[in-house]
Amino acid sequence: MSEHTRDIIYGINGPVVYVKNARGFKMGEMVYVGEEKLVGEVISLTSEQTTIQVYEETSGLRPGAVVEGSGAAISVTLGPGILHNIFDGVERPLSEIAKKSGKYITRGLAVNSLDTEKKWPVTVKVKVGDHVTGGTVIAEVPETKSITHRSMVPPAVLDAEVTWVTEDGEYTILDPIVKIRHRDGREEALTLCQKWPIRVPRPAAKHYSSSEPLVTGQRILDTMFPIAKGGTAAIPGGFGTGKTMLQHQIAKWSDADIIIYVGCGERGNEMTQVLEEFSGLEDPRTGNPLMDRTALIANTSNMPVAAREASIYTGLTLAEYYRDMGYDVAIMADSTSRWAEALRELSGRLEEMPAEEGYPAYLASRLSAFYERAGMMQNLNGTEGSVSIIGAVSPQGGDFSEPVTMNTKRYVRCFWGLDKSLAYARHFPAIQWLDSYSEYVNDLSPWFTTNVDKKFVDDRNQFIAILNQEHSLMEIVKLIGSDVLPDDQKLTLEIARVIRLGFLQQNAFHKDDTSVPMKKQFLMMETILYLYQKAKTLILMGQPMSVLKQSDIFERVVAMKYDVPNDKPEMFDQYRKDIDKFYDEVLEKNA
């Protein structure tokens, strides 16, 4: 370590540490603070003063303690062993920390991000004489039963020739696998792992527009407010509205290849539930444990505030790394409000000028930089992969006009607003269909037409129209009651009730209703709209709504989500016959 990057502390303010007259540090450099070598990052530099944010508890630190520079930015280690693992905010595995310090994380623990002693079965994918560039796959490793890990040439390599390769066999992540010669004659040995700074997006060859949905199995998301692969979504909601549970459902059932779950400043008991639940879940796609394609980053509310700010970027970098291999990755950030609160606290410590509600003036640019790292990409190696970002927002008191929610709304194209009154009425997912929207519907229409049915988007739009009509009619009903409404409007209210209970509401604990394939979602829409069409014809013929309500057909259509198994779509034909029978019976009785 060079002597010029060894300086001493002259001031401490919570997680913020000041060093005077230091000339050896670089902006964004990782540093080690004090005797315990606490991990920190340089966030501000002048000729007189260097400001460092420390990612660990600073109590007991005193002026005069030594600060040493590392010469590199805050980085994560990327290689086999990320999946099926649980990290803290700066990619230290909690299992290794527990071995060294027990249940509570002690300060200054130096543990390897990935296991450097475990041997992996390696298949080398290049040969001597090959020309490689950034992103070229040099070796494949079966990281878990579900995922093949593709070790790549670091993105910065422009053109190099392979001069030596090892034989297929078992190697650690630090063993040389391939040696390359750069154009300037410099030799370099490549291993299974590489380092990457967390605040720098990993490069890609091309950015595609959204054309394929991230299918989650949740009807209100897939049908009403779909998100694209490589898309962005926000889940704002007050305390107890089900943000975390909705993210769990998406993580379990979405058709993403890899899940990165970032618990950012959440309560410790919630995080424990996530860890325990995910560890015991079976992956519905492969039958293997769900953790085989999941990495968790746990940064609870009692952990140091600066590490909370870093945890989001750590998760994003892991997601981009797997995207570079050609996988579709979904990252759950729970919650970005706690991250914004960490920014606010650090900004206050740095005595920066506060903006709205005390948040720093750069809140919007930080949020935009976070969500902009999503996308469907053509990678440097020619494969295609995506990173979809789904961020929970926890506005205080459920107020969607507060700065984090409003700024998030500017940068995401899906807004799934959770409603406290729906949650209290046990309607889950508690997404308020009047406040929510998706800007991906038009982009995804060709996919729905080709892969589901050409009527899919029209049916969805009809559902939205009926629900909006119900909202308008309910204003009248609240004032003067429903008895004064004409029968066609009473029918609209009844069909809206069928849509709400039979389609939008979903039971996470029912084997057929917890996740629903797109084909069944479409057939459910078709069945409800067929009932609406037939009932409307009867109303136009003069039949009163009271007569139609004597039949149990409305309740049976509500219950079809439970009665029709996901693998038996042909059973919907019987519902059509039953609706036709109901239509004929009403006509016969009242002829």
N, C-alpha and C positions, 0 to 999 in steps of 0.2 A: 504494500500500500504506500503510495507516494506521500512524502511528509507534508507537501503543501495542502493536502486535503484533510489535515488533522488540525482541528480548531476547537476552541472551548466555548461553552454556553455562557451568555451574560444575562439572559432573561428567559422566564418561563411563564406562560399564561395558559393553563389547562393543557390541551394537546399541542399547543403552539410553542415552539422554542426559537429563541433568537441567538444568532452568533454575530459578533462584531468583526468588521474588517477582514472577513474571510475572502480570499481571492481564488480558491481552488475549486469551488463548487460550480455545478452546472444546473440550469433550470430543469426541474423534473428528476434530478438525480436521487437515487436511493442512498440514504445515509444510515449509519449506526450511531445511536445516541447513548452516551454514558457507559458505565462499567458493564451494565447488563446487555449492551448492544441492542437497544430498542430500535425497531425498524421505523424509519421516517422518510419523508420526501421533501425536497426543496420546492417551495411554492412561490417564493419571491426573492429577488436578488437586487441589491444595490451595491455600490462600492463600499458603503459603510456597514450594511446589515444584510444578513441572510436569514430568511424566515423558513422554518421547517415545520411541517405537520407530522406528528408522531402517531403511528398506528397502534400504539399500546398505551396502557395507563402510565402517566408521568409522575404520579405521586412519589415523593422521596428523591426525585431528581433535583440537583442543585447547581447553581452557577459555578463555573469552573470545571464541570464535567466535560470530557472530551467528546467531540463529534468527528466521526471518520467518514469520508466519502467512499462510495463503492465504484464510482466511475461509470455506472450504468443507470438507466431509468428503472423505475419500479416495473418488474417483469414477472411473467409466470412461466413455469416450465411446462412445455407441451410435449406429451408423449404417451405411450401406453400406461394405463393405470389411473387415468382420470375418471373413467366410468366406474360405477359401483363404489364411489368414494364420497366422503363428506369433508369439505374444507372449511376453513374460516375465511375472513374477507381478503386475506393476502395469500391464499392458496397454501395454507399449512394444514395437513390432514389431521382432523380431530382425533382419529384413532391413535396416531403417533404421539400427539400432544398428551393424550390420556395416559399412555404408557410412561411418559416422562414425568408428568405433573399431577396425575390423578384426575379427579372430576373437575377441578377448577384450573383454568388456563393461567399459568404463571408467566411473568414477563420475561422477555429476552430469550424465549425458547428458540433455538436454532434447530429446525427439523427439515429434512428434505421434503419438497413438495410431492415427489413421486418416489416409489420404492426403488432404490438404486442397486439392491442386491438380488431382487427377483429376476429369474431368467425366463425370457419369453421365447416361444418357438417362432423363429424368423424365416420368412421366405423372401429371398432377395429378388428384386424385379428388374435390375439393370445388369449389364455386363461390361467388361473392359472395352473401351473404345466408344461407348455410347456418349452422345452429347446431351447434357442435362441443363435445365434452367430452373428458376424458382418454381416450386410446386410439383416438379416431377416426382412421381412415387418411386422411392428407392427400395422399399421393403414393406411386406405385409405381415401383420401379427394378429392372431385371433384374440382380441383384447377381452371379450366376453363371449358367451355362446351366441349372443345376438349380433354383435358388431365386430367387423374386421377393421383393425386400425391400420391406416396407410401412412407410413412415415415418409415425409416429403423433404425435398431440397428446400432450404430456407428461401423465402421470397426474394431476398436481395441478390441472389446469384443470377447473373444475366446469361452467361454461357460458359460451360465448363465441360471438361472431358473426364470420363471415369477412367482412373488409372489402376484401380485395384478394387476387388470385391471379395467379401468373405464367403464361405460356403453356407448353405442353409443349415440352421441348427439353433441351439439355445444360447441367447445372449442377454446381458443386462442392457438397460437403456443408455449406459455410458460406454459400452464397447463399440469400437469403430466397426461400421458395417460396410461403408464405401469410402474410397478416397478419390478426390477430384482435383484436377488441375485447372485453375482459372486462366483466363486469357493473358493475364500479366505474368503467368508462370508460377503463381503462388499455389502451394499444395494445401489441401484442407481435408481433414477426416470428418465424415458425417456419422452421427450416431442415430439411435431411434428417437432422440428427443431434441428439441430446440427451445430457445428462449424468445419471448416476444413481449415488448412493452405494452402494458394494458391500456394506455390512453391513445395508442395509435391503431386505427383500423387496419386489419390485414388486407393487402391489395387483392383485387380481382381483375379479370380481363374485361368483363362486360357486365352491365347491370340491365336485367330484363324487366319489362313491365309485368304486372301481376296477371296470371292467366289460369291458375289452378288453385282451388280452395284448400285451406287446411281443414280437413273434415274432422270435427270434434265428437260427433255422435250426439251433440246437444241440439235439439230441434230449433230452439229460439236463436241459436248462433248460426247453424249451418243453413237454415232456410230463410230466416228473417233478416239476420245481420251477419252475413258470412265474412270471414277474414281470409285473405289469400296467403298462400305460402310465400314467405318473404314479406308479409304485411305487418302492420302495427295496430295494436288495439289497447285501449285503456278500459279498466274496470273500476270506475269510481263508486264509492258507496260508504255510508256511515258505519259505525261500529255495529257488528252483528248482522250485517246484510248478506254475508256469504261470499265475500271476495275470495278468501283463501280456499273455501270449498269448491268454488267454480274453477279456480286455477288447478286444484287437485283433479277435478273431473277432466279438464282439458289435457293435463299431463298424462292421466291414465289412458284416455281413449282416443286422443288425436292421432292422425296418421303421420306425425313427425317421426323421424328415425331416432333422434336423440332429444332428450329433455334436460335442460339445465335449469334448476330451480334455485333462485337466489332469495333467501329469507333475509331481507334487509331491514334491520331494526325492529323486527316483529317480537312479540312476547315469547319468552323462553318455552312456556308450556305448549304454544301453538307449534313452534319449531320442533319440539320433541314429538308431538303428534305426527308431524310431517315425516320425520325420520323413521319413527316406528311403523307408520302406515306404509310408506314406500318400501321399507325393508321386507314387509310381509306380502306385498302385492304380486300377483302373477300377471305377466304381460299378456294381454288378450291376443296379440298378434303372433307371438312365438311360443307361448306356454312357459317361457323361462321367467325368472324373477324380473320385475320391472326395473329394478336397480341395475340390471345388466346394460341398460341403455340410458341411464340417468346419472347425473352428477349433481350433488347438492352443495350449496354454499350457505353456511349457517352463520349469520351475523346478528345475534339477538340484541334487544334494546339495552342490555346491561354491558355490552361489549364497547370498547372505545369508539367514540363517535367518528373519528377520522377513518377508521377501518371500514365503517359503514359506507362512507363515500367511495372507497376503493372497491368494495365488494361487487358493485354493479358492473364496473369495468372488467373485473376479473372474470365474472360470468360471461360477459359479452365476448371476451377474447377466447375463452374456451369454446363458445358457440361458433365463432368464426373459424376456429381451427378445424372443427369437424365439418363445417360447411365446405372448407377447402378440399376435404376428402371426397366430396360429392354427396354428402348427407343433407337431409332436410332437418333443421334444428329448430326447436321451439324453446325460447327462454322465458321463464316466468319470473318477473321481478315483483316481489311482495315485501314492502310496498315502496313506490317511488316517493311518496310523501315523507317517509322516514329518512330517505336519502336527501330530500330537499331540506328537511329539518337539520340534518347534519351539515349541509352547506350553510344554512342560516347561522348555526352555532359557530362554525369556524369563521364565517364572515364577521360575526360580532366580535370574536376574539381578535381578529386582525384589524378591528376598528374601521372597517370599510363602510362607505355610505349605504345605509339600508334603503331598499325600495319598498314596494307594497308589502304590508304586513311583516316587515322586518326581513324579508327574503333578500338575498343579494341581487344587484341589478343584472347579474349574468345568469339568473335562474333559467330564463327562456333559452339562452344559447346553450346551456348545459343540457337541458331537456332535449333540444333539437339535435344536438350532437349525439345523444344517446339513441334516440329513435331512428336517426339517419343511418345507423349502422345495420339496420334491418335491410333485407332485400333478397331477391332471387338473382343469383350471380352465375356467370360462366367463370369458372376458376382458372387460375394460371395454367393448370394441367389439362384444360379442355373439358373437365367434368362440370356438371351443373349441381348447385346446392343452394340452400336458402337458410336464412335466419329470420324467424318470425318472433317479434317481441310483443309480449302481452304483459303490460304493467298495471298493477293494482294501484289505485290512488285512494288515500284515506282522508277525505276532507273533514275538518273539524265540524261536528254537528251536522254532517251530511250536506254542507253548503257547497254546491257545485260552482259558485261564483268566486271561490277563493283562488289565489294565484296559481297553485300547482295544477289544479283541475283545468282552469282556463287556459294556461299555457300548454298543458298536455294536449288539450283539444285542438290546438293549432297544428300539432305535428303528427297526430295519429289519424288514420282513416277509418277506424272502427271505434265506436263509442258505445260501450255496454253499461249504461247507467243503472245502478242497483237502487231499489226503492225500499225504504224502511217499512212502509205500510204493507207492501207485498210480503216482505220477510215475516212481519208479525202475523200476517194472515196465513202463514205456512205455505205460501206460493213460491216454490223454488224451481229453477233459478229465479231469483227476485229481480230480473231485468225488466225495467219499465219500458215497454215497447213504444211509448209516446216520446220519451226523451232520447232513446237510442237511435243510432243510424250506422250504416255501412256505406262507404263510398266505393266499395269493390263490386257492388252488384252488377253494374254494367260491364266491368272488366271480366267478370266470371260468367256472364250469360252464355257465351259460346260453349264453355265447359259444361254447364248444366244442360244445355240443349243437346250436346253430343253424348254425355255420359249418364244423364238421368232421364230427361224427357223434354221435348220442345215446349211443353206447356208449363214447365216448372216455374219460370220467372213470372209468367202471367198469373199463375195461381198464388204465388207469394204476394204479388202486388194487390191481388184481390183481398187477401187476408188483411194486409195493412189497411186497405180502404175500409173494410168492415170494422176493424178495431177503431179507426178514426171516427167513423160514423157513430159507433157506440159511445165514444167519449163525448161527442157533441150532444147526443140524445140524453146522456146521463145528467147533463146540466139542466135539461128540461125536467127530467124525472125528479131530481132533487127539489125542484121548485113546486111542481104540481102533481107528482106521482105518475106511475106508469099506466094507470087505467085510461087516461085521456089520449094516449098515443094511438094512431091508426094501426091496424093489424100488420101492415108491411114493416112498420118501424119496430113493433113488438118482436117480429121475426128476426130483424137485424140484431136486436139485443140478445135473443136466444142463441142465434148462431155465433155471436161474439162470445157468449158464455161457453159454448161448445169449443171454440178455438182456444180460449183461455185455459179451460180445465183439461181438455182432451189433447191439446197440441203444445201450448206454451209451457204448461206445468209438467215437470218431469221428475220421476222418482229415482233417486240415485241408488236406492237399496232394492230395486226390483230387477231381476235378472234380464228381462227383455226391455225395460224402460231406461235403464241406466245409460245405455249407449244405443243409438238407433241408426241403422244404415240409411243412406240417402234414398234408396228405392222405397223403403217403408215410409220415410218422411213424406215423399211425394204422394204415395198412395193414400196416406192419411189425409193429406190436403185435398186430394181428388174426392175422397169419400165425403168429407165435410161439405165441400162445395156442391157435390151432387145432391146431398140432402137439402142444401140451401136452395138449389135450383128447383127441385121437386116441390118443396114447401112453398116457395114463392109462386109457383104455378097455381097451387091450391088456393093461396090467398087471393090471387088475381081472379080466380073463379068464384070468389065470394065466401070461401070457407074461413070462419073466424079462427084466430090463434088458439082460443080456448079448446077448440075441437082437436087441433093438431097436437096440443100438449097432453091430450088424453093417452096418446101412444107413448110407449117407453123408448121409441127409436132414438130420441135425442140423447138419453142417458146411455144407451148401448153404443152409440157412436163415441161418446166421451170415453167409455171403458175400453175401446178397441186397442188403445196403446198397451193395455195389459193382456187382452184376450188374443191378440194376433202375435204369435212368436216371430222374431226377427227373420227366421229362415223359412217362413211360410207365407210369402206375399200373395199366393193364390187365394188365401182365405178372404181377401178383400172383395172378391167376386160375390161372396155370400152377402156382404153388407149392401152391395148394389141391389141384389135381389130383394133383400129385406126392405130397402127404401122404396123400391117399386111396389112391393106388397103393401106397405104402409100407404102409399099414394092411392092405390086401387081401393083399399079398404075404406079410406076417408071418403072417396067419391061414391062408393056403393052405399055407405051408411047415410049419406046426406044427399042422395040422388033425388 
